[in-house]
Amino acid sequence: MTLRQLEILRAVIRHQTTMAAARLLGMSQPAVSNAVKQLEGQLGFPLFERVNNRLFPTEAARVIHAESEPLFAQHAALEARLRALRQDKTGRLRLLSTPPLGHGVVLRAMRRMLARQPGLRITFDVRRLDEVVAGVEGGDAELGFGLSLEERPGLATRPLAEARMVCVCPAGHPLARESLVTPGLLRAWPLIALDGGTRMGRAVREAFLAAREPFSAAVEVRYADTACAMAEAGVGVAVVDPFSARNRHRPLAVLPFEPAIPARALAFWTAGLPLSQTAQGLLRELHGMLGNTGDGASG
């Protein structure tokens, strides 16, 4: 099966008619129909069922479509990289990050890069981790940044810092006098918890379970940055990543938390595609900044 055959199959599945697929692909409708028939003959099983002039993929076609999507994502990333190389005369960076890194250390690294390379152009956005991953896989960004990303085929990763999650509370809070915070100490205060559907939110709940302490949240939030803002306002205390805790230099007490919960900062990009010199320069900048801090959390 060739990439062109997969492209035709993909177009027909998405648009449900050979006419619409033909327009998308710049082919004639008979050519698309013949290509589908030829592919079915080659495979030895049908790929579509016709209902009211619409083509609906069989289970086999859906499996082929799902398995081939990473190929198209990598091809899109390559095309985007080639476009960037054609346009890149003074240096260009396309970056995506999750909030903990994107609202802090990545911004400081960009500031230093721009000071050294006045002609540098940067496209940057802050998104949820799954959206950052999808953006890098789809070629929207050359580099992505996030915390504790699980290994993923098609992505190359580079650790930037090894850190641990921390407890935050207002600087004048009674808890701020503690040298180490455990789940048992948090029982006395309203807990601002990260959403249980997030990786960090699950990790905090598992830490309470490991300590044999009941987990009870007064407030649940999606982002650690929100939890820090609420802790600063006196709503309660929170367990968050250290990058979010130290962003914006809030008047917060930042305390060690046990059981230890890793918060590993990573950069990632499309595997098999070499990073541009500009992207490599940004990674060196980040390594220098994060490598010079005690826990990799400030910069």
Beta strands, then each sheet from edge to edge (+ up, - down):
strand 1: 48-51
strand 2: 54-57
strand 3: 92-97
strand 4: 121-126
strand 5: 143-147
strand 6: 155-164
strand 7: 166-170
strand 8: 191-194
strand 9: 219-221
strand 10: 237-240
strand 11: 252-256
strand 12: 262-270
sheet 1: 1+ 2-
sheet 2: 4+ 3+ 5+ 12- 6+
sheet 3: 9+ 8+ 10+ 7- 11+
end
